[in-house]
Amino acid sequence: MPSCHAVIPDNISLKTAVQVMFYDTDCGGVVHNLAYLRWIEECRTKLATKIGMDYLTLTKDNKFTVVVRHEIDYIFPAVLADQIETTGWLESVDRASLWFRFEVRRPSDGKLCVRARQRLALVQMPEARPCRLPAEWKNLIPSNLTTS
């Protein structure tokens, strides 16, 4: 499985930037967990669009990607007014799911705040039935980076 430090082509990665706002923090000015999840979701959604996962077409067919697993390690706290960058990578794609990996950093000093992974599946609605991913998604990443 590639790490975030592996050389992964730019076409399957994306970086987003935000400033920590008051509403992102707790009473001590430290970023709370929901803010990190929101930044990760924004990064993943933009990355999916960038690499050609056509959510609009999928939704017209009543198919939706859903997060079925989320792993997150809180490494170093971000605080009010920090500038934050979230980098996301498409890690692997198989027949039924795909994995994304994320790092949330404070670029001013390079501190890694959060490391996370998400596993997504495609679900047919309204039955909420898992379905196979489109075949072309398997080709989104080079085969030497695919874990399945």
Secondary structure, DSSP 4 states (H G I P E B T S, - for coil): ---TTS---GGGEEEEEEE--GGGB-TTSBBPHHHHHHHHHHHHHHHHHHTT--HHHHHHTTEEEEEEEEEEEE-S--BTT-EEEEEEEEEEE-SSEEEEEEEEEETTTTEEEEEEEEEEEEEETTTTEEEPPPGGGGGGS-GGG---
